[in-house]
Amino acid sequence: MSWTTAAAIYFIIWWVTLFAVLPWGVRSQAESGEVVPGSDPGAPALPHLRGKLIWTTIVSSLIFALAAVVYAYRLVTLDDLTTLFGLLP
């Protein structure tokens, strides 16, 4: 796998992981009792984006490392996937 392909795959994994990590520990303005006038009460009171970006990087790095090992050592082949999903008779 070339480094550009690896970077593209990592970026996709990172982006999907970001959307999985964003809801972690979110308290809405209504829950915290501090609704800013003109904003939605369901908006996060303190989003903690820096911590979420760090967690996203850690989790996506682990997922990418696992995927790279599976790819490098050919632990899962195309035949394995077709058998798993019942595409072969």
C-alpha positions in Angstrom: 0.0 0.0 0.0 1.5 3.4 -1.0 1.7 6.1 1.5 -0.9 8.2 -0.3 -3.4 5.4 -0.1 -2.6 4.9 3.6 -3.0 8.6 4.3 -6.4 8.6 2.4 -7.6 5.6 4.3 -6.4 7.1 7.6 -8.2 10.3 6.8 -11.5 8.5 6.1 -11.2 6.4 9.3 -10.3 9.6 11.3 -13.3 11.5 9.9 -15.8 8.6 10.6 -14.3 8.2 14.1 -14.8 11.9 14.8 -18.5 11.6 14.3 -18.5 8.6 16.7 -16.6 10.5 19.3 -18.4 13.9 19.2 -21.4 12.8 21.4 -19.1 11.5 24.2 -19.8 13.4 27.4 -22.0 16.2 25.9 -24.3 18.1 28.1 -26.8 20.4 26.5 -27.4 24.0 27.5 -30.8 23.0 28.9 -29.3 20.2 31.1 -26.7 22.6 32.4 -29.2 25.4 33.0 -27.3 28.0 31.0 -29.2 28.6 27.8 -27.6 31.4 25.7 -30.3 33.7 24.3 -30.8 33.0 20.5 -29.3 29.5 20.6 -30.9 26.1 20.6 -31.3 24.6 24.1 -30.0 21.3 22.8 -26.7 22.9 21.8 -23.7 21.7 23.8 -22.8 23.9 26.8 -19.1 22.9 26.6 -18.2 20.9 23.6 -14.6 20.0 24.7 -13.4 19.8 21.1 -9.6 19.6 21.8 -10.1 16.5 23.9 -12.4 15.0 21.4 -9.9 15.6 18.6 -7.2 13.9 20.7 -9.5 10.9 21.4 -10.4 10.8 17.7 -6.7 10.6 16.7 -6.0 7.9 19.3 -9.0 5.7 18.4 -8.5 6.1 14.6 -4.8 5.3 14.9 -5.7 2.0 16.6 -8.3 1.2 14.0 -5.9 2.0 11.2 -3.1 0.0 12.8 -5.4 -3.0 13.0 -6.5 -2.6 9.4 -2.9 -2.3 8.2 -1.9 -5.5 10.0 -4.8 -7.3 8.5 -3.8 -6.0 5.1 -0.1 -6.6 5.4 -0.4 -10.2 6.6 -3.4 -11.0 4.4 -5.4 -12.2 7.4 -8.7 -11.7 5.6 -8.9 -12.5 1.8 -11.6 -11.7 -0.7 -12.6 -15.4 -0.7 -13.1 -15.2 3.1 -15.4 -12.2 2.6 -17.5 -13.8 -0.1 -17.9 -16.9 2.0 -18.8 -14.8 5.0 -21.5 -12.9 3.2 -22.8 -16.0 1.4 -22.0 -14.9 -2.1 -20.5 -18.2 -3.2 -22.7 -21.2 -3.6 
